[in-house]
Amino acid sequence: MPTFLELNGISKVFGGVHALRDVDMAVEAGEVHCLVGENGSGKSTLIKIISGVQPPERGGRIVIEGTPHDRLTPGESTRLGIQVIYQDLSLFPNLTVAENIAVGGHLGRPRLVDWGKVRDTANRAMALIGVSLDLDARVASLPVASRQLVAICRAMAADARLVIMDEPTSSLTRHEVDALLALVADLKARGIAIMFVSHRLNEVLEVAERVTVLRDGRKVGTFPAAEVDDRKLAALMTGKSFSYELSENPTGDLPVALSVENLTRKGEYEDASFEVRAGEILGITGLLGSGRTELALSLFGMTRPDSGAIRVDGEPVSFRAPHDAIEHGIAYVSEDRLSLGLVLDQPISSNIVVTVMNKLAGPLGLVDPKLRRRTVEKWVRELAIKVSDPENPVKTLSGGNQQRVVLAKWMARQPRVLILDSPTVGVDINAKDGIYETVRRLASEGIAVIMISDEISEVLYHSHRVLVMRDGRITGDYVPFRSSEQELTAAVNA
């Protein structure tokens, strides 16, 4: 296939800081080319230069189908067939599906809209990628996966030749990811160039033919996807080597911290039985609707099972509410840290101590400020939370540091069982590795950890055992160093 986009010597400086240095890159028509790098590596700046939002420094060239440009404007970029689907999708939530798809077209005389043409444009775009959406539905009412389809249809309506997808799978379930990757393959078959930007390295390798790696604003290299794996990419992105696998489970003689026997909640999970020992990391994986999160919610008292038994340290327990689970030493880190794990406008310190306020009170029932400060400092230090001032709002932190604050909130209570639901969603590779190290350390201190994830590689490399759930049932119990990713993938999708 001919080269659609070629970048030569692209640099960008902001206030004396080099965001990009002499980056070269080429994307062919009909190719899926992935761009990866840590936060701050220059990915977003490069996308803005390609789309005309930012100009490169003098000397750089952007070549589109053989024609060189010193810079592009947004209008020129669009006319040349370049479309960007940003992580936030940049849709108009109060407009309909049809209006969002056709928004960039010439759909009538000035100040007059040909609504028939709007619908025709939207229908043609949907037909191109084989999807069907309610043209009259407000985008605000759609789930994330459907909104993403609207954004892709809008790109097709604009005669896209290169589609840049910025973190397109970050808010999707595994099933929705599979559907999106199939759609990407279809666009590729039509000769459309795809630049796929993601921190989910396993998905990158599923879809890409070539991968370009950025680190600290420089191009590390471009590699055939067939010649790299997720660990090699992680090392190229960070300049560090990562050793993921845990050793053989060392907890066989340690006491059982939590056991579940024939736990059932109709319509969600059925006859779930397992145990997790002190110091063990138990992974649970499965597709959306497999019952993995629903089971966790019952273990934390957010829902009540219809039948079955839960035991903590061998003693039968019944949780009517999360407070009961907390009192029995169970902590739960939700997959949705922004709405369920943190109070974003409150200080970092307040988020850390929220679960132990009663323990910080002095004789008169007032919070002891010195004890509060020591508690915050302890967990900031122990979990390596990067903060300039713990009184800043927690929303000012990166995703990885926000997740550490959620962990700190629960570790302050010294739990016996820690349930982590999708603990690394939305964080980059370096932050992920830091979270994994923290989880391993907590397990080494005797905490029983249950880690739930739809990323099979995550539970495979970071658990002592892995349970597979499908259709509400536990269908397999695997030992990672005796099982392959392919074996678990087949079990999840059976």
Secondary structure, 3 states (H helix, E strand, C coil): CCEEEEEEEEEEEECCEEEEEEEEEEEECCCEEEEECCCCCCHHHHHHHHCCCCCCCCCCEEEECCEEECCCCHHHHHHCCEEEECCCCCCCCCCEHHHHHCCCCCCCCCCCCCHHHHHHHHHHHHHHHCCCCCCCCEHHHCCHHHHHHHHHHHHHHCCCCEEEEECCCCCCCHHHHHHHHHHHHHHHHCCCEEEEECCCHHHHHHHCCEEEEEECCEEEEEEEHHHCCHHHHHHHHHCCCCCCCCCCCCCCCCCEEEEEEEEEECCCEEEEEEEEECCCEEEEECCCCCCHHHHHHHHCCCCCCCEEEEEECCEEECCCCHHHHHHCCEEEECCCHHHHHCCCCCEHHHHHHHHHHHHHECCCCCECHHHHHHHHHHHHHHCCCCCCCCCCEHHHCCHHHHHHHHHHHHHCCCCCEEEEECCCCCCCHHHHHHHHHHHHHHHHCCCEEEEECCCHHHHHHHCCEEEEEECCEEEEEECHHHCCHHHHHHHHHC
